Amino acid sequence: MKECPPDQVKVAREILDYLSRQPNVEDSLEGIMQYWMPEKSTNRQITMVKEALGDLVTQGLLEKTTQEGRTVYRVKPGH
């Protein structure tokens, strides 16, 4: 497994922290950037958030689904 850069680990922790406070929330990358992490709006940060979401899905912590043609992320049931 590849090692994540420290900044990406920090972003992943922010995502998990947000979801620990609001476990029933789900959103697209765009919604996450707008509502969960509005301070991370640069292209570099958007890429980092996208990669962190992918890593969290790979680790089995988040679930990625498609709703109305959009990819949506949420806590994987049972976590």
C-alpha positions in Angstrom: 0.0 0.0 0.0 1.3 3.5 -0.9 2.1 5.9 1.9 0.0 9.1 1.9 1.6 12.5 2.2 1.1 14.1 5.6 -1.2 16.8 4.2 -3.4 14.2 2.7 -3.5 12.2 6.0 -4.6 15.5 7.7 -7.4 16.0 5.1 -8.6 12.4 5.6 -8.7 13.0 9.4 -10.7 16.2 8.8 -13.2 14.2 6.7 -13.5 11.5 9.3 -13.9 14.0 12.1 -16.7 15.8 10.2 -18.4 12.5 9.6 -18.0 11.4 13.3 -20.0 14.4 14.2 -22.6 13.9 11.4 -22.6 10.2 10.6 -25.7 10.4 8.4 -24.3 13.0 6.0 -23.4 12.1 2.4 -22.2 14.4 -0.4 -20.4 14.7 -3.7 -16.8 16.0 -4.0 -18.3 19.4 -4.9 -20.6 19.5 -1.9 -17.8 18.3 0.4 -15.6 21.2 -0.9 -18.4 23.7 -0.5 -19.9 22.7 2.8 -17.5 20.5 4.7 -14.1 22.1 3.8 -14.8 25.6 2.3 -11.3 26.7 3.2 -9.7 24.1 0.9 -10.9 25.6 -2.4 -7.6 25.7 -4.4 -7.1 23.1 -7.2 -4.3 21.5 -5.2 -6.5 21.1 -2.2 -9.4 19.8 -4.3 -7.0 17.1 -5.7 -5.9 16.3 -2.2 -9.4 15.9 -0.9 -10.3 13.7 -3.9 -7.3 11.5 -3.2 -8.1 11.3 0.5 -11.7 10.3 -0.3 -10.4 7.5 -2.6 -8.0 6.3 0.1 -10.8 6.2 2.7 -13.0 4.2 0.3 -10.1 1.8 -0.4 -9.6 1.4 3.4 -13.3 0.5 3.7 -14.2 3.5 5.9 -16.3 5.4 3.3 -18.7 4.1 0.7 -18.8 5.6 -2.8 -22.2 5.4 -4.6 -23.8 7.1 -7.5 -27.0 9.1 -7.1 -28.7 10.9 -9.9 -25.5 10.7 -12.0 -23.3 12.1 -9.2 -20.7 10.3 -7.1 -21.5 10.6 -3.4 -19.4 9.7 -0.4 -20.7 8.6 3.0 -19.7 6.5 6.0 -19.7 2.8 5.1 -22.5 1.1 7.1 -21.1 -0.5 10.2 -18.4 2.0 10.8 
